[in-house]
Every structure is written in C-alpha cells, then in structure tokens.
Amino acid sequence: MVTINLDAYFIHKRYDDGLLQFLKNDNYEEAHTYRLTMKNDGKLDQLYNVTMDLKFASWVNDDKQKIFDLADEQLRLFNRIAEVETDWIVYPLYYVAHQYLQIARKIRVKDDKMDKNAYLERCGRAIHRSFNLCLNDRNPELHEDRKTGCYLLANLEFKLYHLLGNRDMMKNLVKVLQSRGDEIPPLAQSLAALHSKHLVMFNYYMGEYYGCYESDFTKGHSFLSEALLECATNICDKQIDKILILLIPFALLTTRQYPNVNVWQEKLTDNFVALKVHEPIVSCLLNGDLKTYDTNFAKNEIFFLQNGLYVAMSLLRELVFLRLVKNCWKFTGMPSVLQLQAVATAYSKSAQGYKKRKPAKADDLLLDELECQLANLIAKNLVKGYLSHANRCLVLSKKLPFPSQST
C-alpha cells in the first residue's frame, strides 16, 4: 500500500507522477492511499471528493453520464484552484483537461439520447476556461507565469474544434494566439517544448489551419515542415502520414519541391496513405500528364475534400500544365517564340491520354483557352514572356523563360 500526501504538492509548488496518479480516473482499484489534511477554502476537499467519486464511477463503469458530469466538475474545481497557483500547476491542469476530453469523446459516440456534439461543446467551455487561466496570468515573476502552458491547452482546443468541424472557433483561437504573441513565450521556450508530441501537434494544427482553411500554403508549409522535423522515433507512423498528406501538396505549390517517392517508400510502410494518393500526382507534375492527373483527382476527390486539400490540388493542375508547356518548348528546340498551335497539340494529346491518333488542328476556342491559362502563368511569374494574340504565339524571355522555381 502506497500512501501519497497531497498536501506536499501545494506546499512545495511542484508535481510528480503521484499527483497525476491521483487525478487519473481509472485506477481506483490500485493499491494507493491518498491523504489530504490541508485547508483551502473547501476547494481541495471538493476536488478530493469529486476525484475519488470519478475513480469509483470509472471503475464500476455503469453510468456514462455520471462519469462525464464528474469529469466536468473535476476540471471546473481544478480551474478554481489553478487561479491562485503558479506555473507548476499547468501540466496537471492540462492532464485533467485532456482526460475530460477523452471522456467526452467516448460518450459522444455511445450516447444517442443527446446531441452528439453537446458533450464536446460543454467540454470545450471548461477547457477554454483553462486556456484563459494560462493566457491571462499577470504574475510579475515571469518564470512562474502560467502563460508557458498556453500551447498545451491550445492543442486541446484545436483537437476539440477539429472534432466539431468548427472552423470559426479555430480561427478565433489562432487570432488570439497571434494578438498575444508578444506576451506568450515562444513555442520552443514553452512547456510544450518538454513534450515533443505537443510541438508536433501544435505545428500540425497551425499548418492545417493556414493551408487548408486560409489557403496560405507558404505558412502551412512552414508549420508542417516544423512538425515533420519534430517527429522523433516515438511518434507513430500515423502522425507522420497525416503530416505528409498535407505537406507534400503544400511543398509542391510553394517551393516546387518534388519528393523522392522511391526514398520515402524505403523508409515508410505500404500503409501510408500519403504515398498512395500523391505518388501519381508527383509523376504527372514531372511529365505534364493532364489526363492521368484528372483521373486521379476524380478518384480521390472526396478524400481531398475531407482533408481540406481540394483547393490545393486544384491549383496543382496549373503546375502540370506548366510542365506540359515547358516540355513542349524543349521538344520544339527551345525557341524564343513558341507557337500556340504546338502547345495546343501537346495539350490535346495530354488531355486525351496520349492517343496514337493525331489530334485535329486546334480551333480558336481552344487557343483562347490556352491563352488564358498561359496569361495566368505569366502573371504568377511562372513563365517570363508575353502573349501575341494576333500571331497566336508565346514570346519567351531569352534569358530565363521558365524561372528556376518552376522547374
């Protein structure tokens, strides 16, 4: 029998696994005795009673609603206690909030009598209170400031809003983090830096937000690259896969970097969705195959919508067309004046799947369409030159017709 003196944590302002073990909801039957004699306006007594009730209810496991209500009360009491504590309380606070979210997720699936999102929304209000307790700390001693835990609680909110599909709340949270950026410690100097999974999670959610919701692929690429670099050996393959699903198209759009699929296949397992979905896309970007690209896009359209990649993948078709134009330019001897009829022939063959039958001469409608697409490439500085509508040709720069970034 192990006796744990809970008074010591609040007297010495520190925590260890003993306190976390006490706060845990599923270890009632383990051989631990918890002792609490310290007076704290009744808040600690209430926390003790609620936590022990939660342990017992979780052990018996016969009333999901009661378990949820006790977890809600436990976090609310811990929020009240944390108001007068320093930074030492932050990780135990996160621990309780994370446990509450796990309980809310389980009951959300199993309870059909209540709105499935109602439990998560109620959980979100309590967790947001925890986040504000850290964000609004005014402790003059910076090394004791609870702001160091903002990213831990923000990760829980990101996860919760992701489950709810609430883009507006996610946007509000990002705005708060941005507006208070001068007050909050940098991510690398926060409590999250002591737990690599939190660094990965925060960078992933920020990358997803900017790339999938705001179509800011540069910022999305930056955050997701950090997330991938932070992935250590203890991070599961599933997390790496989730990062690569977003990172590969964002990298293609922003830096024109083509991942070496063969190298990735050697390092990763065959179960990686990112490789299965993006490998044919990468091949199309290298050879300008519009037909194969369109086929794969249609095949995975629902997947792209579910993962917020529809806009990014639509924009990648423009780069496939760019590759087609560049290949056509090389095939015709790299002239400074590229006839649109030659581009139209290559375009028709690519869009039809490179059939053996020679396509008919392009009509004015197709040439006008190609002029519009080429004008977009020129406007985005992917092609240097100008169009001559009267002569139906593309006049290219003699120095660098296709900037290095677009190769």
N, C-alpha and C positions, 0 to 999 in steps of 0.2 A: 504493500500500500504506500503510495507516494502522496505526501502532503504538500500542497502548494499554497504559500502565503501570498494572497492577492494584495495585501497592504503594501508589500515591498515595492511593487511596480509604481504605485502612485507616490510613494515617499521618495524613492530614488530616481524617479523620472526616466525609466528605461523599461524595455520589454524583452522577453525571450520566448522560446517555444512554450514555456509553461503558461504564459498569458494567452497565447494563441490557442493552445490546447483547451484552455478553459472556455474561450469564446466559440470554439468549434461546436457544431450542433449534433454530431453523430458519434460521440464517444462516451455516452452515458455509462455503458457497461464496463468501461476500462477502470483499472484499479487506481483511481486518483481521488484524493480528498482535497477540496478547496476551502480555505479558511479566510474569512473576511471579518475584521473587527473594526476597521477604520470608519469613522463617521464622515459623511459627505452630503449633508442635507437630504439624506434619503436616496440620492441618485444611485450611489454604488449599491445600496441594499436592493433597490429595484432592479438594477442590472443583474445582480447576482440571482435574484429570484426568477427573473424572466429567462436568463440563460439556462438555468437548471431545468426550468419547465420546458424550454426548447429542446434540450438534450433528451429529456424523457419522452417528449412528444415525437421526436425524430426516431427514437429507439423503438417505441411502440408502433409508430408509422400507420396509424389508423384514421387520422384526421388531417388531411392535407391543408384544409382551410385554417385550422388551428396552428399548424406549423408555420404557415405563411404569416398569420397575424402576429405570432410570437417573434418571428424574424424581423418583421416590420417594427415592432416595439423595441426589440433589442437595438436596432440601428438608431432609432429615434433617441433612446436613452443614451447611447454612446455618443451621439451628436451633442447632446446637452453636456455630457462630461467633458468632451473634447474642447468645448468653448473656452475653458479656463486652463487648458493644458498646453504644453509647448510641442515642438516638432516630434518628440518621442512617441506621441500618441497617433501619429499619422498612419503608420503602417498597420497597427491594429485596427484603426478606423477603416482603412481600405479592406482589410481582411473580413470585417463584419459586413461591409457593403457588398463585397464580392460574393460572400456566402448568401446574402439576401437575394442577389440577382440570380444565382444558381437555383435557389428555391422557387423564385418567381418564374423562371423559365420552365421548370418541371411542372408546376401546377398549371401553367398556361396551356400545356399540351394535354393534360389529363382531365381538366375540369371543363365540361361543356355547358354548365348551367349559367356561366357568367361570360361576358365578352372576353374573348381570348387575350385582348390587349390590355384589359383593365388592370390585371395584376402587374404587368410590366409598367404601366403608367404610374400606378401607385408606388411601385418600387423606385421608379425614376425620380419622383418628387423627393423621396427620402435621400437618395444618392446625390441629387443636386444640392440638397442642404449640406451634405458632407463636403461637396466640392466648394461651395461658398464659404464654409468654415475655414478651409485652407486658403482660398483666394483672398479673402478679406481680413486675414490676420494682420494686426497692426503692432506686433511685437517689436519693440525697438532693438532688441538683440537679434540681429539677422541670422545668427547661427541657430537660433531657437524658433525661427519663423516657420509656421505651418505651410507656407507657400511652396515649400520644397516638395510637397506631396500632390500638387495640383494635377500633374500629369497622370498619376496613378488613378485618381478619381475621374479625370477626363477620359481615360481609356474605358472605364466602366460606362460612362455616359455615351461614348461613341458606339460601344457594343450594343447598348440598350436601344439607341436611336436607329441603329442598323437593323435590329430585330423588328422594330416597329415600322421601319421604312419611312421614318420621319426626317426628310431632308431639311426642312425648315429649322428644326431644333438642332440638327447637326451644324447648320450654317451659323446659327446664333452662338453655339459653343465655340466655333472657330473664331468668330468675331470677337468674343470675349477674350480668348487667349491672345489674339493679335493686339487688341486695345490695351491689354495689361502686360504686354510683353516686356516693358521696361521694369516692371515690378517683380515679375516671376523669374526665378533663377533659370538660366539656360538648361535645356534638356540634359546636356552632358553633366551638369552640376547639380541636378535634382536627385531626389530619392529614386527616381526611375532608373538612374544610371547604375544603381546597385543591383538591378534585376534586369538582365538583358532582354527578357521576353517583353518587358514593358516598353523598352526602346523600340523594339521591332513592331509592337502593336501600335504605338503612337505614330511612328513614321508611316506604317501601312495605312492607317485610317486617314491621316492627313494627305497621303498620296492619292488614295481613293477619292477623297473629297475634291481635291483640286482637279484631278484628271477626269473623273467620271461625272462630277456634278457641275464644275465650273469650266470644264474644257480648257483648263490651264495645264497643258501637257508638260510644260517645262518644269513647273513646280511639282507636278505629280511625279515626274521622272526623278527629280531631285530627292524627294522624300522616300520614294520606293527604293532608290539606289541605296540610301542610308539603311533602310530596313533590311535589304538583302545583305549588306556588309555586316550588319549586326547579328545576322543569323549564325549562331555557333552550332557546335555538334549536338547540343541538347535541344535544339529547335527541330521540331518534327518536319518531315518532308511535306506534309500537307500545308504547313505555313509557307514554305519556300514556293510551293506550287501556286498558292494564292497570290504571292507577290509577283511571280513571273507572268501569270495570266495578264496582269495589268502592266507590268514593267516593259515587257517586250514591245507591245504596240506603241507605248509612250516613247521608248527609246528610238524606235523607227521614225516616229514623227518629229522628234526634237533634235536628235543627234545623227540621224541616218545610220545608226549602228546596227549592223546585221548580226544577230547572234549565230555563233558556230554551232549548229544543231548537232553535228556529229560529236563535238566535245561534250555538250550538255547530255547527250544520250549515254555517253560513257560514265558520267558522274551520277546521273539520276536514274530512277527506275522507270519501267514502262508505264507505270500508273500515273505519270504526270500528265494532267490534262493540258497544261500549257504547251507542251511539246506536240501533242496530238493536234491541237487546234491551230497553233501558229506555224508549224513546220511547212505546210503547203503555202501559207501566206508568204513566208520568207522566200520560198522558191519562186513564187510569182513576182515578188519585188526584184528578184535578181535577173529574171528573164523577160519581164514585161508581158506575162501571160494573163490577159484580161479574162478570158473565158474560164480558166481554172479558178481565178480569184473570185469571180462572180458565183461560180458553182459552190465553192467553199463558204462564201459569205452567206448564200441562201441556206446552206446546210446547217450552219451554226448561228443563224440569225437570232433565235430565241436565247441561246447561250450569251451572245453579245448584249442583248437587251437586259438579261438578268444580272449581268456583271457590269453594267454601265459603260460598255465599250462600243455601243452602236455608232456614236459619232466618230470616235477614233478610228474604227475600222472602215467607216465610210470615207474618211479623209485619206486613208492609206491607198485607196484605189487611185487617187490622184498621183501617188508616187509610182504605182505600177504603170500608169500612162506615161509618166516622166521617163521611166526606164525604157519603155517602148520607143519613145521619140529619140532617146539617146542611141539605142541600138540601131534604129533606122538611119540616123545621122552617120554612125560608124560604117554601116553596111553600104551606104551610098558614097563612101570616100571622104567623109567628114568635110563636106562643103560649107562655105560660109553662107550660102543661100540654099535652104532646104525647101524643096517643092512640097506643097501641101498634098499633092496627089500621091507622092511617095509615102507620106505619113498616113494618108487615108487607106492606101493599100495594106500597109502593115497593120493598121488599126482594125480593118475588116477581117484580116486573117486571124489576128489575135482574139478578137471578139467572137469569131465563129469557131475557134478551136483549131486554127491552122489546117483547114481542109485543103486537099490537094487541088481542088478546082480553083482556078484563078478568079478572084472577085471582080465583079464588073466595075467599070470606071465610076469613081465617086461622083455623086450628084452634088449640086450646090448646097443642099440641106446638110449633108454630112460634112462638107468643107466648112460651112458656117459653124457647125457644132465643134469641129476641131479648132477653129479659130478661137472660139470662146474658151475652150479648155487650155489652149496654149497661152491665151491672154492671162488667165489665172496663174499659170506657172511663171510667166514673166513678172506679174505683179508681186508674186511671193519671192522673187529673186532666185527661183529655182532654174530659170533659163535666162541668159543675158542676150538680149536682142530685141527685135521688133517685128511686127507683122505687116506685110504689104497685102492689103485686101485686093487691090486692083490686079496684082500679079499672082495672087494666091500662093504666097511663099512666106517662109520664116527666115528673116535675115539675122544671122547669128554673129555674136562677137567673135573676132578672130583670136583674141587672147584666151578667154576662158568662157566658152559658150555655156558650159554646164559647171557651175561653181562646185568646188571640191566637196562641199557639204551634201550635195545632192547625188554624189556618185555611189 
